[in-house]
Amino acid sequence: MQHIGKALQGFIKNSGLEKVLDQQSLIDAWDDVVGEKISKNAKAKSIEYGVLKVQTVSPTWRQELHLQKNDIIKKLNEKIQKKIIKDIKFI
């Protein structure tokens, strides 16, 4: 007989829910990863095909975050130890 935790992990992986849960974990981790100052001015909205969409409060913040994009991608992927985010689109 299989432990319930292993059975659930198998179900999540086989059903394709693992990717969706990983993506939601990254969106939820946005504030923690980028810090308070950035999180007050930019919010992670969605992930589609490895592209994280982030809504910013102004063009100035959009530009500033664009300069930090590679570092943010690295930190987010390290947070869940998977390469989910390939790019970020600031809107």
N, C-alpha and C positions, 0 to 999 in steps of 0.2 A: 504494500500500500504506500502511496506517495504522500509526502507532507503537503499540507494545503498551500504553504508558501511556494513550494516548487511547482505545484500544479497551476497556481495563479501566474507565476512567472512564465511558464510554458504557454499558457493561454494568451497572455499579453503579447508575447513575442510572435506566436503563430498567427494571431488575429490582425497584426499590423498596428496594434494600439501603442506599441513601444515608441515608435517614431512620434506619434501625436503627443504622448505623455512627455517625451524628451523635449519637444518643442514648447509645450506649455511650461515645463520646468524652467526653460531658458527665459521665457517671457516673465515668469514670476521672479526670477533671479536678477532681472535687469537693475532694479533699484540698488540691490546689495552690491552688484558687480561694479556699477559706474559711480556709486556714491551719491550722497545727498544733494550736492549742488547740481550735478547733471540731471538726476532723477526729477528735480523740481522743474526742469526746463525741457525734458525730453521723455517720452513714454513709449515703450515697446508695445506695438499693436498686434503684429501677426508675423508668422513665418510661412513663406511659400517657396518651395523649391530651393531651400537653403538660403533664402534672402529674408533677412529680418527688416521689417518696416518699422521705423521709429518716427513718431510725430514730434516735431520740435515747436517751440513757442515763437521762434523768429528766424529769419535768414541768417542772422549772426550766429545763433546757436547751431544751425544747420552746418555752416562753414566750419565752426570750431570742432564739432563732432566728426565731420568728414576728415579732418586732420588727425583725429585720434582713432579712426575706424579700425585699422589693423590691430591695434592694441586691444580695443574693445572686443573684436572678434576672437582674438586669442584668449582673453580672460573668460568670455562666455563659454567657449568650447572646453576650456580647462575646468570650468565649474562642474560640468557633468561628465567630463572625461570622454567626450565623443566629439567628432567633427561634424556638427550639425549646421552651424552657420558658416556660409561661404562668403557672404557679402551683406552689407547693410545699406538700405536705402533710406535716407533722411527726407522726410516730407513735411 
